[in-house]
Amino acid sequence: MYKTKAYSAASKSSPLASDTIPRRDPTDRDVQIEILFCGICHSDLHYARDEWHDVMPAVYPAVPGHEIVGKVTKVGSAVTQYKAGDLVGVGCLVDSDHTCPNCQAGLEQFCPGQVLTYGSPDKHKTAPVTYGGYSDSIVVDERFVLRIPSNLDLAGAAPLLCAGITTYSPMRHWGVTKGKKVGVVGLGGLGHMGVKFAHAFGAQTVVFTTSPNKREDALRLGADEVVVSKNADEMQKHTGSFDFILDCVAADHDINAYINLLTRDGNITLVGAPEKPLPVAAFGLIMGRRSLSGSPIGGLAETQEMLDFCGQHHITSDVEVIPIQKVNEAYERIVKSDVKYRFSIDMASLKSD
Amino acid sequence: MYKTKAYSAASKSSPLASDTIPRRDPTDRDVQIEILFCGICHSDLHYARDEWHDVMPAVYPAVPGHEIVGKVTKVGSAVTQYKAGDLVGVGCLVDSDHTCPNCQAGLEQFCPGQVLTYGSPDKHKTAPVTYGGYSDSIVVDERFVLRIPSNLDLAGAAPLLCAGITTYSPMRHWGVTKGKKVGVVGLGGLGHMGVKFAHAFGAQTVVFTTSPNKREDALRLGADEVVVSKNADEMQKHTGSFDFILDCVAADHDINAYINLLTRDGNITLVGAPEKPLPVAAFGLIMGRRSLSGSPIGGLAETQEMLDFCGQHHITSDVEVIPIQKVNEAYERIVKSDVKYRFSIDMASLKSD
């Protein structure tokens, strides 16, 4: 066991502050990583502030962060895939049971025994729960370590580990390819990645937004068209035409307006989770055999596939790089959706803290 | 043009009564059918009473009926598939545009130019709108005529044309086969067919009902297990275990309770259409990548496949056979769900009316 610097919340009402946390010494299968950048996901706030108490009660000190990129500093004797100096990433998962049907299928995101990067009971007993990426270093089983293509900007690559795979996975699952018409609802951290992927897959990409002033940016990110969702006439023109819609909105919104835009057998997938149930009209689903679904992150194999795809297509997240000392300010801005489109923490700032 | 006996509603508040309606003389491609049995679908009531005014306003006189079986009496010169004396069926559609992508795919149920068996503008101008199966005879384009396997009881075969295909089609679409675990919610006209099909496909079949007294009947129809949905403990035991659930409930109900019973990638399909939107919790869909969809009837090719499957597996609807003179009484009983499980009108009764 060794000590490493981190930023943690001491209680649900405390700002994040400098701290020292334990990490295990690498076991035979472990990879020790010096963290270079860590993206800030909205989940980080929810956890630090214990806003998801019912499904995932926070344990303090709480160290968030699951969009991690870094450099390998040491590997265990049985590690075969990585060596010191490699550029690697860690996403939302650091372990699973490896035996359930989901794990067997390479879908560790559905494993009932999954270990989240932060806030899950720590199997290694280094601490009561796992500590995330707002930290100098982390030690992870090599099966949960991913390779970062060397051509990617590391600050922009960090959010791929959660925002990237969360948007990539459902598009792959529901068959987004060239020739398909794809909508992305909401242009935030998730949505802007959805636009980049839909465009890179060759799909006709349409962004739905409530903010007309996001039009230019949406087009720059790869959208072929932007629809202001409050404009009923603009919406009407697209009735029955979408093969797939990625719904990235975590606030209350009219899902039926989007269901009606789907073509026969079209699907709309929720990746944002509004707090209140969404009223869904049966008729819109029945006429057209449409479906509404949800999707969390992806499995390890698919996350690597996504990273490789990003390497080939030069895709990273649009980030605002901040020092760790500005994390609390960043949280306030995230609550106000005031970020284009993700914060990425330069962890070098922690060394001088 | 010729005249034929029928039962029609003269207004939305009128009971159905004896009437005479025009039918076209068979064109080259037409099949003239003497109707032997016609099932009563809940849609018949909605249409006769103009309860679906916004989507399908009734035109009076209204002649419902889209679960038709009968005997061919005459065919046009270009008809190749049928000859006088053949046992045939007609379902919810009597024509489509034949050119749209849906028709090209054999999915006429999604054709924007579809002609419903009753209440659609009549292309042949025999009457303002099409008249359904509560009638002595009907004339239909041979492409919308189906073959009824000779081993089936005709009274019980009639409801296959709507209730049958409505439950068969989504099960085929979502891959119900041997080895899958399938739920059927609601044991009525649709639900009892769903149970028969799920069982015949070899699936482990579970019926959800609010009425414990339907248990015996559900088992008789082919269910392996019956769950009383009001019993939270019974429901809990099935969490995350269903590959597919067919939701046949047209009343308000807690859809999230069923979504949570789905396994990873499981689907629940609505075939009943509750009047009010169903509140759907995003979390239940996201965790497990589950989907909620809807399905109407099926295309012509699939309807024939379903009828052939019924012939092979000796499947018909459980019906209560009534004379046409009891149709208004039957409507009242349908509103109270007082039928096991479908009314089938013996159209011989109309001859003596």
Interface residues (C-beta under 8 A of the other chain):
Chain A: V55 N102 L107 F110 P170 H173 I255 N256 R264 N267 L270 V271 G272 A273 P274 K276 P277 L278 P279 V280 A281 A282 F283 G284 L285 I286 M287 G288 R289 R290 S291 L292 S293 G294 S295 P296
Chain B: V55 N102 L107 F110 P170 H173 I255 N256 R264 N267 L270 V271 G272 A273 P274 K276 P277 L278 P279 V280 A281 A282 F283 G284 L285 I286 M287 G288 R289 R290 S291 L292 S293 G294 S295 P296
